[in-house]
Structures are given as structure tokens and as C-alpha cells.
Amino acid sequence: MANPIASVDGNAVRCPSKYQYELYDVSDTDAGRTEDTKMDKKRIGQCVKLILEWDNLTTAQGSAILRAFNPEYINVRYLDLKTGGYRTSEFYVGDRTAPMYNAALGLWENVAFNIIERSGK
């Protein structure tokens, strides 16, 4: 499968132009450095963040992407580098940007946003 985003809420979406996988740790609230400078990370989980961008879109294409990722929470089947395959997880969407390229032609430079895993594993 060539598209790293296999589906959003069970529906196919356009293949992104940029797909960046990030895995970050979630630490316990009392994590931190001690007075001897030793770090006590106290990892309690990990979450995935995906940085997505679709370049050179028509208004209709950009609208379809924004509508697919519009619900407060979405189930995304995506290529997970850590597991080495596709997995499904619940995400929420960060702020979306879409700079206009040419209003007369209805072309957009890109649509870009991050999706962040709702619960760690």
C-alpha cells in the first residue's frame, strides 16, 4: 500500500505529500531532575504524532481533506514505524493551515496539520 494513511474513520483519503512520524514519551507528573542532576523520566506511556501536508490542491480536494479530519476524534489507520506495519488508533487534530496559491484558479499551496494520538500505549 503506497498511502501511509490507509483510512480515516474507515474512509480512504488522498495520499499526503508529507508524512512525518513522531513518537514521544509521556512522563508521570512527578518526573524530573533531582538535585544531583539525575533525570527520573518515569515514562508512563508513548504517543504518536503525525505531521501531514497535502500540496497543490484544488478547493474541492482541500475541502475533502479538511472534512475527513474535521471530527473532534478520528480513528486513523496509519503506517506505524515502531510496529513496522499499519495500525489503527484514535487521534485528535491540531490547528489546520491552508495558504492560498491562486484565488482565480482556486488553487491552494497546501493543507497542513498534525494529528496526535489521544491515548498512549
C-alpha positions in Angstrom: 0.0 0.0 0.0 1.5 3.3 -1.1 -0.6 5.6 1.1 0.7 5.9 4.7 -2.8 7.0 5.8 -4.8 3.9 4.9 -8.1 5.3 6.2 -9.8 7.9 8.4 -12.9 6.7 10.2 -12.9 3.8 7.7 -12.8 6.0 4.6 -9.9 6.4 2.1 -8.2 9.7 1.9 -5.8 11.3 -0.6 -2.1 10.3 -0.1 -0.3 13.2 1.8 2.7 14.9 0.1 4.4 14.9 3.5 4.2 12.3 6.2 6.3 12.6 9.3 6.1 10.1 12.2 7.0 11.2 15.7 6.9 9.1 18.8 7.1 10.9 22.1 7.1 9.8 25.8 4.5 10.7 28.3 6.1 11.1 31.8 4.5 10.8 35.2 3.7 14.2 36.9 6.5 13.8 39.4 9.2 13.1 36.8 12.1 15.5 36.6 15.7 16.1 37.6 16.9 15.6 41.1 19.4 17.9 42.9 22.3 15.7 41.8 21.1 16.4 38.1 19.9 12.8 37.5 16.8 12.6 35.4 14.0 10.5 36.6 11.9 10.2 33.4 9.2 7.9 34.8 7.7 7.1 31.4 4.1 6.0 31.7 3.3 5.8 28.0 4.1 6.8 24.5 2.0 8.6 21.9 2.3 9.1 18.2 2.1 12.4 16.4 1.8 12.5 12.6 2.8 15.7 10.7 0.7 15.8 7.4 0.7 18.0 4.4 -1.0 17.9 1.0 0.5 20.1 -1.7 -1.0 21.9 -4.7 -4.7 21.3 -4.2 -7.9 22.4 -5.8 -10.6 23.9 -3.5 -12.6 20.6 -3.8 -9.5 18.5 -2.8 -8.7 20.7 0.1 -12.2 20.7 1.3 -12.4 16.9 1.2 -9.3 16.6 3.3 -10.5 19.1 5.9 -13.9 17.4 6.1 -12.3 13.9 6.6 -10.2 15.2 9.5 -12.9 17.5 11.0 -14.5 15.4 13.8 -13.2 16.0 17.3 -11.7 12.5 17.4 -11.0 10.3 14.4 -9.8 6.7 14.0 -6.9 6.6 11.7 -5.3 3.5 10.1 -1.7 4.6 9.5 1.8 3.3 8.8 3.5 2.9 12.3 7.2 2.9 12.1 7.6 1.4 15.6 5.5 -1.7 14.8 6.6 -1.9 11.2 3.1 -2.0 9.8 -0.3 -0.5 9.8 -2.2 0.1 13.0 -5.4 1.9 13.9 -5.6 4.4 16.7 -7.7 7.3 17.9 -6.4 10.8 17.1 -7.3 14.4 17.5 -6.4 17.1 15.0 -4.2 20.2 15.7 -4.6 23.6 14.1 -5.0 23.5 10.3 -3.4 25.8 7.8 -4.1 26.3 4.1 -2.3 29.1 2.3 -3.9 30.3 -1.0 -1.8 30.0 -4.1 -4.1 31.4 -6.8 -7.6 32.5 -6.0 -8.6 32.9 -9.6 -7.7 29.3 -10.3 -9.0 28.0 -7.0 -5.5 26.5 -6.1 -4.1 26.1 -2.6 -0.4 25.9 -1.8 -1.1 23.2 0.7 -3.3 21.9 3.6 -1.2 21.0 6.6 -1.8 19.9 10.2 -0.7 17.4 12.9 -2.8 14.6 14.3 -1.9 13.5 17.8 -2.8 10.1 19.4 -5.5 10.6 22.0 -4.3 7.8 24.4 -0.8 6.5 24.9 0.3 2.9 24.9 
